[in-house]
Each structure stands twice: as C-alpha cells, then as structure tokens.
Amino acid sequence: MKNIYKFLILTLVASGTMFYSCETIELEKLANPIALTEADPDLLLNRIQNDFNGSMAEFNFEGSTTGRILVMGTRNYFARYGSGTVSTSWNNLYADMLPDIKAIELAHSADNDLSYHLGMAKAMQATVMMNLVDYLGDIVFSEANNPGEFPSPSLDDDAAVYTAARALLDEAAAYMSGASAGTATDLYYDGDADKWIKFINTMKMRADLTTGNYSGVINATNVISSTADDLEYKFGTQLIGPNTRHPDYNSDYTSSGTSGYESNWLMSLMVGQYGDANDFYGEPQSDPRRRFYFYRQNWVTPNNYALYSAGGDPIIYDGAENGETLQCSIQTVPTHLEFTPDEPTWCSIQLGYWGRSHGNDEGTPPDGFLKTASGVYPSAGSFDGAPDVFEYTGTFPNYDEQFVALGAGGVGAGVEPIMLASFADFYRAEAYLATSDAVNAAVYLEAAITKSIAKVQSFGALDGAANSTEMASAMDPARIATFIAETMAAFDAAPMTSALDGFGWPVEKDKMDILGEQLAVAQYGAGNDMFNFIRRTGHPRTLHRSLEGSPGLFPRSVLYPASEVSANPSVDQKTDLSTQVFWDQGVTNPAN
Amino acid sequence: MLFSMASTLAQEKTISGAVSDNSGMPLPGVNIIVKGTTNGTQTDFDGNYSINASSGDVLTFTYVGLKTVEQTVGASNTINVTMEEDAAVLDEVVVTAQGIKREKKALGYAVSEVSADELEQRTEGDVARVLSGKASGVQITSQSGTSGSATNVVIRGYSSITGSNQALFVVDGVPFSSDTNSQGSFQQGNIGSSRFLDLDPNNIASVNVLKGLAAATLYGTAGRNGVIVITTKSGAGGGAGPKKTEITVNQSYFLNEIASLPDYQSLYGGGFDQSFGWFYSNWGPAFAADGVDGYLNDPSGTIQPDGTVEHPYGSSSFLNNLLGGNNILNQTYTGQRYDWKPYNSVENFFRSGGVSNTSISIRGASTDGKMSYNVNYGHLDEEGFTPGNGIRRNTLSVGGMAKLSNKFTVNASLNYSRNHVTSPPVSSSQGNGGTNQNSVFGQVFFTPRNVDLMGLEHTIPETGGAIYYRNTNGILNPRWSVANTGASQLTNRIFGTANLMYELNDNINITYRAGIDWYNERNEDVSNKNGVEFTRNINGFYDTWDNNVSIWDHFVSIGGNYNLTNDEKLGVTFTAGATSRSRTYDRKGVASTGQVVFGLLAHSNFSTQTPIQAYSFRNIIGVFGEATFDWDNYAFVTFSGRNDWVSNLPTENNSQFYPSVSMSFLPTAAFEGFKSASGKGLNYLKLRAGLGTSAGFPGGYPTALSVDQNTTANGGAQGAIVTNTISNINANPDLKPELISEFEVGFDAKFLDNRVNLNVSYFDRKSKDLIVNKPLPETTGFTFTQVNIGKVEGDGWEIDLSADLFKNDGNGFNWNSRVNFTKSEQIVTEQTDDQINYAGGLGQFNSAIRGEQLGVMVGNRIERDSDGNLLVDTSGNYVIGSQMAIDNNGNEVPLGTEGSRTITPIVGNPNPDYVMNFINSLSYKNFNLGFQVSHVSGGDIHSATISTLLGRGLIPEDRKNTFILPGINQGTGLPNTVQINNSSYYFNNILFGPSELNVWDASVVRLQEVSFGYSFPEKFLEKTPFGALSITASGFNLWYDAYNTPDDANFDPNVAGIGVGNGRGYDYLNGPSSKRYGLSIKASF
C-alpha cells in the first residue's frame, strides 16, 4: 500500500510537470504565428508592378546584348543564350504575377472595386506574355497556375498565346475604362487610366508589327505619341533602405570605378570618326545623344587614336598599347575580322571611348577609372563634358578631369524605358518601309529620332555638375537639326535594298540598315525591340561581328528556364537556338 | 506469542558482510541471492549487504565481469567476499538508449565506446572534433580550422535528402541541442558554432556511440541518425564516488597554427600574360631581370631596370581621385618606388595562436556512499591562427546524487556555459574576393607575391576607409577587414537534468526525468563604413540578433526484470514509458545599415533599420516499450517499438509507429568446447542481428500557405513600398513522416587470451517516403513544395580490430593497436524528378539523381560533342557545357535522346570509398606514447582554394611552355591545335572554366594525434599533496597529405565549405585547417 501511495505521488509530480510546463503535449500547431495569411490587393499590385519592371528590364537587357546596344561578353551564343536568359521574367510571370493577379480577382467585387488594379495587372501580364513568346516561342498559358488539375502544365502554341494576350489587353482596357486607382499606388502613370489605355493600344500595335500586320500598325489610334505618355519605371536617389537607384548607376558609379562595359559598336556609330571635329574633317555631325549616353573617364584608349590641338587644328594622337588595362591591345586582330569594317573597332575605339566589342570574354583588369561609364540617360549618371579635342599645354597628363564617383551626376534617379513615343514612331516607320512607302517611313523615322533626342536631352538637367559649355553645345538646336537632316538625307538617299560584299557586309547601307541603326541608338537604355527587329528584318547588317569566328547559331529563340524544364516533364528543353517563333520568317542577319 | 515467533525464526538469521574486488575496493551493486529462492539483495555503496538466510543455505554473489562466488552459510553471521575478475566473460555494462544500462553481450547491435582518457587534455574545445576517428562509422568534418567554426557529425552516412543527417547528442540522458545556427548562408560568412561547443571535453566521463536504428529506436525520430551518448562527470554522480574528496586539475597550453599554408612560388610576381600589373593575379614577369620571362622583357616596361615600380599608392587612380587627390596617402606615395620582389604576405598575415585550457574537477561522497557530488569548472581561452578569431569559454557544472532511505534515488546535474566566439568575416570565395559578402580568406589567399600585405597601410587616414594595392581599390584589404569588420556569437546556455527514481520493489523501478536545455545566442555581424567592394562594407552595417532556443524534455518510464522460469534460465528485462520533447526557436534582432559616424557601432549611429525575426515550434510526443528476453546468459532477443506524434502535421498524418527487433547469441557461452580451452584460441564470440526502424518528421510549417510581405521593397522614385505576394512554397497538407529501416548483422570476437578483439558490422539501410523540397514547375504558380517522394538505399561495413601487440604486467612494455574501418554507400533508388539539387549553390550542387549515390556533385563541365569528345573553342579554351542526358541506367546519352533525363552534368562524388583510423598506445614504466593515423580514401572535393592558387598563378612555376588543350576545335571540327599560354590555361580554364576542372580527389592521410606522456611514480609524490601527477606533450593534425591534389597547394580536404547540413564536397576558400601542439599537466589531490 505504502509503495502504491508513493507511486501515485511520483505519477502526480511527473504528470503535473508534463501537463503544465508549457507546450508539453500540444499538437496541431500547423501555422507559423509570425506569418501573414491574407494579402492586401494594393500591396499585391505593388509587387506585380515591381515584377513587371524586373521582367521588362530583363527583356531590355537581352535585347540590348543581341543588338550590340550593350556588350555580349561570351564567345558562344549557345552558352550565352541558355536557360538563364529569361528565367527572371518566367519566374516573375508564373510564380509571382499570376497567383497575385488571381488573388486580386478573387477580392474584386461590387463592394470592393478593383478594376484599376486588374486593368494594370492584366496589361502588364499580357506584355510579359508576349515578350516571353518573342524570346521562347511556345509557352505555358492555358494550364498555368492550376496545380491541382495541372501539376505539369503543357506548352501552348505561341500564336495562340499571342491571341490570348491580345484578349487580355482588351480585357485590361475594359477594366481601365473610367476606372480610378483608389488607394492603389501606380508607379508608372500615377493613376492615369487614359495613359494605360494608350499603352495597351501601343502594345497591340507592336504585336501587329511583330506578326506582319502592317496595316494594323499604320492605322493604330490612341497610341503613345507624346513623351508625356511614355511608360517607364522611375528610379530614385536613395542609397539604402532600400537602394532605389537605377541598377546601371549602382554598378557604374562606385568608389572603385565603373564595372560594366559600353558597346564599342554603338559608341563608334554615334561618335563618328572625330566627334566634335567631324565638321573639320568633313564628316557628318556626331549623334548629339552620345554625351548623355556615355561618360568618358579617359582621353585615349590603348592602340587607338585621340585628337589634341596645340592652339590650332586638331592633330591625331595614337594611343600606346597597354596590356595591363586592355589585354587585347597587345594582341592581333582575329583573322575573320581582318580587312573588314570591324577591324578598327575590334578591340578599342577612338577619342577615349573605352568599351568592348561583341563576344569579348576577357577578365576584368583594373580599368574602373579608365573605361566609359553609362551616362546621364537613362540611368542618371553624369553628363560627359570632356572635349573631343584635347588642349595640349606641353604635356599629355592623365586625362583625370572626370571620374565616376558614388553619388555623382543624377544620383541614379533615372528610368527603365519600357514603351516610349519614339518607339511607336519607329513601329510605324518600319511598317511603312516594309510596305515600300519610303516617304511615310521617312516622316515617322524623323519623328522618332526627334522625340528620342528631345527626351534624352531632358535628362541633362539631372546632372547639376555638368560642364555647361559642352552641355550647351550638345543641346544646340542648330546642331541637332543638322544631325537629323544629315541622317534623313542619308536615309532618303539610301537604296531600298543593297547587296553584300565578299565578307558579308552591305556594299552600302540600305534604308532598313539606317532605320535599324537609328532604332539601336534610340533603344539605348531599353533595347527590347532590337532582338525582334533583327530577326524580323535581318537588319541592320552593319552590326559588329563576334570576336569569336565560330560563335554558333545566333538565337532564333532562347532556351527555357532550367528550373521549369527540370521540374516539368511536359516541357522539353531545346537542344539548340534554332527554334523559330511563330511570326519569325527566318530572315538572317549576316552580322550573326 | 512473541517468544514462539522468535523461536520459529531461530533457524533463519541475518547475514551481513562486505564485498570487495581483489584490490580491496568495495563493490556496490553486487547481486546476492539465496540459491534456489527468490530471496535476494544488493550491496550498497560501501559494498555492504545484509540478508536473511539459514545455516546451510548457499549465497550466490554475482557481478558483471567478475566470477560468481558461492558461499555456504555457516555459524558465522558475517560473510565477507572478495570477487575476482572473470577474464573469460569480460562482461561490460553499457549505457543504451534512454539511459538504460545493459550488459554488452545482450545487445544485438553495434556500440562503440570512447573513454574519458581519449577525450581529456585535448586541444579542441569541440567534443565532436575530439571524437574524430575514435569510432568506426562516425564521420566528422570541420567547417574549417577557424576557432569556433561548425562541425558536421554524421553516423553511417547521409540517408535523408532534406532532413537533418546530423547525429543526436544525448548528455546525461537528455537529448542535447547540437544545432548550428549559422549567421546566414555560407555565402554570407557563416560564423555559427555547433552547439556541442558548450560541452567541455574534460568534463566527459564516457561516450557511447549507438550507430544503428535498432540501438536508437527508443529515442524516436531524434535518434534516426545515430546517437552519441555522453555521460558527464557531473552526470555520472549516480555512481559511488570515493569517500575522500578528490580534486583533479588539468591545465594545458597549445599553440594553434595554420596547417594548410600553400607553398607559394617565388619566381614570378603579379600581372597577366607575363606582363606586370597591379592585378589580383600573379601571372606577371619573373623577379629576375633577364631571360625571356625576366622583367626587363616585359612588354609593359613598367618595371625599371633597378627592379622597382611606382608604389601602388602612388599610381592608384582611386587615391588620385579621392578628395581630388588631396589626401595623405597620395601625397606620401606619389613618386615613391616599390621593390619588385616576393613577400611572404600570407604567411605573415596569420599568427601563432595560443590555446589555454583549464579544468578543475572536484568530487566526493558521504561516508556511507549514499550521497555523492561532483563540481567541474572549465576555462578555455583559444586564439585562432587568423587575427581576430578566438573563443573564450567558461563552463561550470554541478551534479549530485542521493539514495534516500525510502527507496527514492535522486540525481541531478546542471551545467552552465558562456561561450564567446569571434571571427573576421569568412564567407565563401571562388577566387575573386568574397562571393557576395566580405571574406578575409578570399582576400588574403591570393595575394600576389609582389604585394607586401603587412607593409602596406590598410586605412585611409582621412576617412578610416580601406585601401589596398589594386589601382581602383576594388578589393578589400584583409587587414582592414580584421580591424573593422567581424562577427561574434556570445552564447549563454543552461542545460540540466533531474532524475527521480523509485524502487517499487526488487524487480520494478519507476523513473521520471526532466531535462531543460536553454540557450541564448547573441549574434553580431558588423562593418564600419568606407570599406570597398561590398555595398554593406561601403555603407557600414550593424546586425544584431538573439537566437533563443528552449527545449523541454520529459520522460517517464517503468522498468524491471523478472525470471520467467524456475530454473532462472529465461528472464525478461523491460521498459515502457512516454516522452515529450518540445523545441522553440525564437530569433529577434535588428539589421542596421548606413553608418553615420565612422567607428561607432551602435544602432543609433546607423540611418536605416530593418527587423530580423524568425520563429518555429515543434513538439514530439512519444510512447515506447522495450523488452529483452534472455536465455541462460547466452541468447538474447530484444523487441522495441515507439510511436511518435508531431505537432506540425495535421492529425491524419502526425503519428508514426516504428518497431525494432534485435538479438544476440554467444556460442562461446552456449556450447562447451566452443571456447578455446587453453585460452590461446577463441575466447569469446557474439553473433548479433538487428532490424530497426525510425521516422523523420518535417521541420517548419509545411502544411500552411502564407503570404510574403516586404515593408521595404524598392519602389523606385516612390522610395520604400510595401509589397505582398502569395508564397512560392506550396503547402502540402498530405505530407507524411519519412520512414527509415535498417538491417544490421555482425559479430564481436576475442582471441588469444583476449589480446585480440574484433568487431564486425554490416548494415543495410533504406529510407523511403523521403521528404524532399520538390521543385515545382513555376508555371503552377509555385516553386517548391515538400513531398514524400524519395527512396535511398545503401549498405556499409564497420570493422574495429584491436590487438595488444605487447602485453606485460606492471611496468613492462605494452603496445595496443587499434584499427577502425568504415565503408558505406547510399544510392538514390526512387525519385520522380530528373534531379533534385538539395544543397550547395554558386552553380554547383549536391543532387539526388536516381541511380546515383546520394549527394553526387553537379555543375558545368567541358562540353562534349555527340561522340563524347571534349570541345575547345576557336581561341583554344574549353567550351562550357551545362547539360547532359542520362538513360535509365545512368549512362550518358546524347541530349534529346528519347526517354533520357536531362540533368546538370555530374562532376564529382563527395562520398569517400572508405575511412580508416589506426590508433596506437604504447607504455613503458611511467612513459606512454600514443598516435592516431587517419586515412580517408576517395571522395571528391570541389576546391576553390586549389583552383585559385593555380588560376591566380600563385603555385605554378612553369611559365615558359604553352598548352594545347586536348579536344576537338568547335569551329573546325578537327583536333584542337590552338596554343594558349599558362595564364589562359589556369585562369580561364581551371579557375573560371567548367566546375568539372575544380574537382579533386580528396583522399588524405593524416597524423591526427600524437602524444607523449609521463606519470610521476607514487613514491615521488608521497611527500607532496598530489595523489597523481602526469605531464603530456601532444600534437594534433601535425601532418597530412591529400596525395591526389597538387603538392604545393598543401590543401586540407577536411573542410565543409557550405557549412553544417546535407551539402558536402565543397571548399570555397572557407579557411585553412589548424595544427596544434603543446603541453598539458594533470594533477589530482
């Protein structure tokens, strides 16, 4: 008995502790008490807008690298345009935007009108979908975002996705019509529904151009035609908490110098042979946008020339080779570029512009305070106020008047251009040219260049420390008028088509070459239209050839994201880059 | 009436006496039984007993490991007995699961024991590292030689894909948190000690390793990866201490040095393509003036004939630009010359650290032996070989036990430790500074030979910012990092246990045990502003957060033993009980960025703050039972089972039952004549077999869908905005526990007068329904979910052989040699995805691929053409390929082949072929010598250390030859004939080429330990207060050779580059290994 009594005491002590000491016997604790379980439509829309910008920035970047607007630093196209090419956009659309849009749709009701949210969201969704088709061909649509029924969604035909995206654009316009933003934050148009409708119409116009429906392009109405209606993502100047500056500003304006490389082809095209001295040498006017796009940190690039003057006419100065800062300057030109127009620019270019050419995969030497940085447009860096003709006063010192620095220039308050009025004019110019209407093509080409220059110039004010003399010179209306006139004269004089020489270069630029070059210039900072343009027209044929003699097939479309392919047995990866998107007629550009 | 009763009992009388061993020590716990009855008793702590018996009765005295004694009761009322060792039986008692003591012969599974003297006086404060190589089947990997870095402890290999594979530590009967809470991922610099660092190895009385599931079933899911059962000296208070109070003091001092310093070449300096430049790389001209590679032949012509260049702070464009060039360094150094010669920068950067370890142990007992106590204090002061790295630890533990007169026994122990680890930033590096955070090793290891790291100023006087040799100041000076950045973890921990045992009757005990394990880790990760390269270092940051972890463990059981037959041949021992274990993890803190005033580290001196918070709770309740039946002391069979319920799964799936059975059979006891009569042959043989099962439960909250919110998302011109998004992790309400089962057979044998001891185990393990973070197609709207899909099957061998090569009594020469051998392999046999990359990062992963060993390494490789030839591009470098296709048998087939799986190329297998340790102890008179040699054979490692040393030109000496890579020229389709120079070969192809070329065989032979000791003879000590005094000189990791890696890299593959977890086979310049040597003195009073 006594033993049993003690046993009971023990049991009581034990069970008492077990039951009353906190969580001893608790089960079914299924949710994390610090996790959110319901979403707010306004805050979902914020995320959708950021995802949209992230996707468009990726399309812009890849369009730029294919189009030599930015440097492509890989020798082999297949290695460069592999499964990572549009993986951010893919992930943004399917894993983030679609579930978030669905959540907004579920919350949308008569009592809780989320029309503006849905109008914006669907316009953005359709835009990302169309671009994914442009880069990939067939993509998932009808089985997307329904894991219960379709754990492994199948691809839809790319043409059908385009059709569906058009329907989404219509749906978006219907939602937008008369809608108000309410409590939502509209990072793009600040609550202006009419501007969204213009953007939607411009996207339809772009789709018409892509698919060869030229009359649709020519007859499009209520599209973005004024710079005030441009769709762009606006960056801020905040360094931390969070960093809101333009990403190119973040990488180019640091205490250790510039990190990226500008494209030798684009810089050389815009500068011409002698920059501001082009007049003196009887060359056409240099592009007035170049001082806004590119910020030089050096006056001469190894193994290339610059200009100086000792109080008189410009004199050509040949820069010495320098293996420490520019490895290729002590190397010989690749044999396939010998005796071609690319030979002078394969490694370095004139007047201190310091970039890289297509396919250069060298490592990074200590050149952060030597190479050319992105300028005041569109990333809000610094305006290039360096003279093209260096004033010689007895020595050639290091050209150290301008260097990048953290916080310099416009402090990153730039934009990510997504759809600009100038782009819409290019669409019409191309549509007219494609239908052999060179006169109207010239009208819209001139409008496009004019709008582009005006927009770019407006960024000059962001750099308060800019060299006012050079700024005034770059803004000089007469000079701009000359540039536009010379460009248009060249366009008007150019043949509709021209043949290729033995090396694959056009014997002379035809109209589409000139239009394509101007498109590339206007697309700087954006770039997304360039990839489609190259595949659609095979122009401009003057693009820089790769430093690699056998870079492989230029992408007709890129690979699917590896994360999707490895998790989804319904999506087979492509084995090369040859798959053509439904609208692609397979026109090749000899530069590729 | 009274009288008559007394007369009836007159024949029966009370016999009392004392039982001692042949050295005269009293023996507690000896079983005494009146033969042929159930009347029995046990000796107390002084070896005394009393029992009622009649004249002519026979008393049987039995004690494990001693010969049974029988004494007939005669006239005397006192019977004193001396018991002798039974050399033939050598039965041992071991602590098994849940603290249950069992005779070793009854166990149907393998148990390895490590004694206190193998753990004491070691230089490592980390008990897991001290255990390295001591027992077969246990694989211990240091994260690096950085003091306080984490340690991986894995028993019988990795078998779970996403669940933890880390062994369970049980201290004094209670599961002990051995978590590693690293400070972010390995890419962010993960100082984060493994929490067994809170145990002082000097306070450990014994360690038992339970390897298999049959052994660990009673621990439930926590024991599925094997269990390391530690009894501390304070927890061992349950045994009888000496009557006299004894004080033992251990003091040691060791030097701690870098063991893996590369042999840097001294012929060439910094530059590229044999041309000088202030590059990260060391491909410049020779330090000699003449010759084709001499600096006078450098095309850049920068190095003057007098062998000098402009001082890097003179030619620095960063300094030319800083404050408009108007700064002290620019003005001081412009125009100064700098010698073109090699400097021992890396060697001089590291230091010789000191490790001082003090341990004081006091133990004693009441004169009747019914109360005993133990107090231990330990102090560890460890300096790492890297400046800024160290550990300071204080541990205090008290334990006691009391056997009360009312059949209650109480024992308890309480341990407190305070542990402060500091370190400079040690994030991963791939040979380009830190990967995405600052890394002191990433910066220092590839210092060009012509850069005098220790001779260059590291701080800009005007700003406090960092300055270094690179023209653009694009790399963080490691000495600035040491002075201005770092991480620390201050841990306060209390863990303890209280045991209450009640002897219900002679056969049944009831036990209740409560265990508490609570710790607070106070983390700091800081940098002053004006660093370079990383935004956080440029702006300055100050992150502080506390991890509060509390674990409650309750245990109640009833246990006993009965003879089931009258002839006492069949007996049963049983235990049944319930346990609950809850763990709460609560992290809170603040991350600040934007330092306002340089130098002050306080949140109020930073412009922006964001919160740090994480929380998880999980409770596991278990009910278990175990019964062992024994037949005549030679056959044993044990049945056990446990059911667990877990709190983070819904009721339908939260319960899992798992049974085990094991048996042992001793032919040497069962059959007369089986045992060698002379003792020269077989002395003992035990055959054993076991079948064990266990379960693994998911962590976190896998069945609930949530919304991710960011309150400081980038809103561009709008500033910070708040965003919501539906989580990418899909909830899976159908998630079940994973199931593990294991079959184990083996034998234990002794030969040649017990001088040779052989234990062999073979196990076969299957884990199914493995919980996997299954990647979902993003097109479903989600990226991951946890599901039960995998199955891993494998087997392995563990062999322990011990031999007394020389055995002499007294002070003669003795030599004991032991070898342990481990080999195991785990294959993924079911897995619906093409591959699941579950660990790793930076482009290389450990992957689960059907048909391959679990954890094979995947990454990019040299591209092959359809015939399998290597492809070279037109510039002569390898083409990088990121895909391959395999068929159902795991053989490579051309991409796109019908029915094939496309995977990331397999570039290595981190699992070793076998691991072997050779441990020797020799003694002669008062001298003893010990050494341990370890050999790991096979297993691959992806080493950024080696590829950096090669790719940056720090160890290759051959500069004059060119390379033609074997392969097919991608442009021509013909064999490659393009010559490339040394820097293109090593830099473009080895360092920054396909990851396949960074993979090396990690086989290593190591002199793990060597020690030489002297014990002062007793007659020397007679006139001193010392009872015993010994002095030992020892060294650890004094020599190793990773013989399949480049000699000059001197690489030590004992590194866990991606920290503690399931990833393995990676080194991301995470830190060199350490070697230590020194003296220790042990004295007792």
Contacts between the chains, C-beta under 8 A, distances in Angstrom:
chain1	res1	chain2	res2	distance
A	3	B	504	5.7
A	3	B	505	6.9
A	6	B	406	7.3
A	6	B	407	7.6
A	6	B	408	7.7
A	6	B	502	6.1
A	7	B	502	6.8
A	7	B	504	6.2
A	7	B	510	6.3
A	10	B	500	6.7
A	10	B	502	5.4
A	10	B	510	5.8
A	10	B	512	6.2
A	13	B	500	7.3
A	13	B	512	6.7
A	14	B	512	4.1
A	14	B	554	7.5
A	14	B	556	4.8
A	15	B	556	8.0
A	17	B	514	6.0
A	17	B	554	6.5
A	18	B	554	4.8
A	18	B	556	7.5
A	18	B	580	6.5
A	21	B	514	8.0
A	21	B	552	6.0
A	21	B	554	7.5
A	22	B	552	6.2
A	22	B	582	6.8
A	23	B	552	7.5
A	23	B	582	4.7
A	23	B	584	7.4
A	23	B	617	6.8
A	23	B	619	5.4
A	23	B	647	7.9
A	24	B	552	6.5
A	24	B	554	6.0
A	24	B	580	4.8
A	24	B	582	6.4
A	24	B	619	7.3
A	24	B	621	8.0
A	25	B	580	6.3
A	25	B	619	7.6
A	25	B	621	6.2
A	26	B	582	7.4
A	26	B	619	5.3
A	26	B	647	5.9
A	27	B	619	6.7
A	27	B	621	7.1
A	27	B	645	5.8
A	27	B	646	7.5
A	27	B	647	4.8
A	27	B	651	7.5
A	27	B	654	6.3
A	28	B	647	6.6
A	28	B	650	6.9
A	28	B	651	6.4
A	28	B	654	7.5
A	29	B	617	5.8
A	29	B	618	7.6
A	29	B	619	7.1
A	29	B	647	4.4
A	29	B	648	6.2
A	30	B	648	6.4
A	30	B	649	7.6
A	30	B	650	6.3
A	30	B	701	6.3
A	30	B	703	5.3
A	30	B	704	5.4
A	31	B	701	5.8
A	31	B	704	4.2
A	31	B	706	7.7
A	32	B	615	6.4
A	32	B	616	7.1
A	32	B	700	7.5
A	32	B	701	4.6
A	32	B	704	6.8
A	32	B	706	6.9
A	33	B	615	6.5
A	34	B	613	6.2
A	34	B	614	7.7
A	34	B	615	4.8
A	35	B	701	7.3
A	35	B	704	7.3
A	35	B	706	4.1
A	35	B	707	7.7
A	36	B	706	6.1
A	36	B	707	4.3
A	36	B	708	7.5
A	36	B	709	5.2
A	36	B	724	7.4
A	37	B	704	7.7
A	37	B	705	7.6
A	37	B	706	6.0
A	37	B	707	6.4
A	38	B	707	6.5
A	39	B	707	4.5
A	39	B	724	4.2
A	39	B	725	7.5
A	39	B	726	6.5
A	40	B	724	5.5
A	43	B	709	7.2
A	43	B	722	5.2
A	43	B	723	5.6
A	43	B	724	3.8
A	44	B	723	7.7
A	44	B	724	4.9
A	44	B	725	6.7
A	46	B	713	6.8
A	46	B	715	7.2
A	46	B	721	5.1
A	46	B	722	6.5
A	46	B	723	4.5
A	46	B	724	7.5
A	47	B	710	7.9
A	47	B	713	7.2
A	47	B	723	3.8
A	47	B	724	6.1
A	47	B	725	4.5
A	50	B	713	6.3
A	50	B	714	6.9
A	50	B	715	7.8
A	50	B	723	6.5
A	53	B	716	7.8
A	75	B	873	5.5
A	75	B	874	7.8
A	75	B	875	6.7
A	76	B	873	6.4
A	76	B	879	6.2
A	76	B	970	7.6
A	79	B	879	7.0
A	79	B	880	5.8
A	79	B	882	8.0
A	82	B	882	6.4
A	83	B	882	7.4
A	90	B	778	6.1
A	91	B	778	5.2
A	91	B	783	7.3
A	94	B	777	8.0
A	94	B	778	4.4
A	94	B	779	4.6
A	94	B	780	7.6
A	94	B	781	6.5
A	95	B	728	5.2
A	95	B	778	4.4
A	95	B	781	6.2
A	95	B	782	6.5
A	95	B	783	5.3
A	96	B	725	5.5
A	96	B	726	8.0
A	96	B	728	7.5
A	98	B	781	5.8
A	99	B	725	7.7
A	99	B	726	4.3
A	99	B	781	4.3
A	99	B	782	7.8
A	100	B	724	7.6
A	100	B	725	5.5
A	100	B	726	5.9
A	102	B	781	7.9
A	103	B	726	6.0
A	140	B	777	7.9
A	140	B	779	4.0
A	143	B	779	7.4
A	144	B	779	4.8
A	144	B	780	7.5
A	144	B	781	7.3
A	145	B	779	7.3
A	145	B	780	6.8
A	145	B	781	4.2
A	146	B	780	7.4
A	146	B	781	7.8
A	147	B	730	6.5
A	147	B	776	6.9
A	147	B	780	3.9
A	147	B	781	6.3
A	147	B	782	6.4
A	150	B	780	7.1
A	151	B	776	7.7
A	151	B	777	7.8
A	151	B	780	6.5
A	152	B	777	6.1
A	153	B	777	6.1
A	153	B	779	4.3
A	153	B	780	6.4
A	185	B	715	7.5
A	185	B	718	6.7
A	185	B	721	6.5
A	187	B	715	6.5
A	187	B	716	6.3
A	187	B	717	7.9
A	187	B	718	6.2
A	187	B	721	8.0
A	233	B	716	5.8
A	234	B	716	5.2
A	234	B	717	4.0
A	235	B	716	4.7
A	235	B	717	6.2
A	236	B	715	7.7
A	236	B	716	5.5
A	236	B	717	4.5
A	236	B	718	7.2
A	236	B	719	6.0
A	238	B	719	6.0
A	238	B	720	7.9
A	239	B	539	6.8
A	239	B	594	7.4
A	240	B	539	5.6
A	240	B	593	4.9
A	240	B	594	4.8
A	240	B	607	6.8
A	240	B	608	5.1
A	241	B	593	6.7
A	241	B	594	6.9
A	241	B	607	7.0
A	241	B	608	3.2
A	241	B	610	7.4
A	241	B	712	6.1
A	241	B	720	6.5
A	242	B	712	5.2
A	242	B	713	6.8
A	242	B	714	4.6
A	242	B	720	5.8
A	243	B	535	7.5
A	243	B	714	6.9
A	244	B	714	5.5
A	244	B	715	6.8
A	244	B	716	5.4
A	244	B	717	7.0
A	244	B	718	7.9
A	244	B	719	6.2
A	244	B	720	7.9
A	254	B	538	7.8
A	255	B	318	7.3
A	255	B	473	7.1
A	255	B	532	6.2
A	255	B	538	6.6
A	256	B	318	6.7
A	256	B	472	4.6
A	256	B	473	5.4
A	256	B	474	4.2
A	256	B	532	5.6
A	256	B	533	6.9
A	257	B	317	7.4
A	257	B	318	7.6
A	257	B	472	4.4
A	257	B	474	7.2
A	321	B	299	7.8
A	322	B	300	7.1
A	323	B	272	7.1
A	323	B	273	6.1
A	323	B	275	4.4
A	323	B	277	7.5
A	323	B	299	6.0
A	323	B	300	5.6
A	324	B	271	7.3
A	324	B	272	7.4
A	324	B	275	6.5
A	324	B	276	7.0
A	324	B	277	3.5
A	324	B	278	7.9
A	324	B	279	7.6
A	324	B	300	5.6
A	324	B	302	7.4
A	325	B	277	7.7
A	327	B	272	6.7
A	327	B	273	6.8
A	330	B	273	7.5
A	330	B	275	7.5
A	330	B	299	6.0
A	363	B	272	7.9
A	363	B	987	6.9
A	363	B	988	7.9
A	363	B	992	7.4
A	365	B	272	7.3
A	365	B	277	6.7
A	365	B	279	6.7
A	366	B	277	7.0
A	366	B	278	6.0
A	366	B	279	6.8
A	366	B	317	8.0
A	366	B	470	5.6
A	366	B	471	3.7
A	366	B	472	5.1
A	366	B	474	6.8
A	367	B	472	7.6
A	368	B	317	7.7
A	368	B	471	7.8
A	368	B	472	3.6
A	368	B	474	6.1
A	369	B	317	3.9
A	369	B	318	7.2
A	369	B	321	6.4
A	369	B	471	7.5
A	369	B	472	5.7
A	370	B	317	7.5
A	398	B	320	7.5
A	400	B	317	7.8
A	400	B	320	6.3
A	400	B	321	7.2
A	400	B	325	8.0
A	403	B	317	7.6
A	403	B	321	4.8
A	405	B	321	7.2
A	406	B	538	7.4
A	413	B	717	6.7
A	548	B	873	6.6
A	548	B	874	6.0
A	548	B	875	7.1
A	549	B	874	5.0
A	549	B	971	5.8
A	550	B	873	7.6
A	550	B	874	5.4
A	550	B	970	6.1
A	550	B	971	3.5
A	552	B	970	7.9
A	561	B	778	7.2
A	562	B	882	7.9
A	562	B	904	7.8
A	563	B	775	6.3
A	563	B	778	6.2
A	563	B	783	7.2
A	564	B	777	5.4
A	564	B	778	5.5
A	564	B	779	6.5
A	565	B	902	7.0
A	566	B	775	6.6
A	566	B	833	6.6
A	566	B	834	5.3
A	566	B	835	6.2
A	566	B	902	7.6
A	566	B	903	7.6
A	567	B	774	7.6
A	567	B	775	4.3
A	567	B	776	5.7
A	567	B	777	4.7
A	567	B	778	7.8
A	567	B	833	6.4
A	568	B	777	3.5
A	568	B	779	6.7
A	570	B	777	7.9
A	571	B	777	7.2
A	572	B	896	7.9
A	573	B	883	7.3
A	573	B	902	5.8
A	575	B	895	5.1
A	575	B	896	4.7
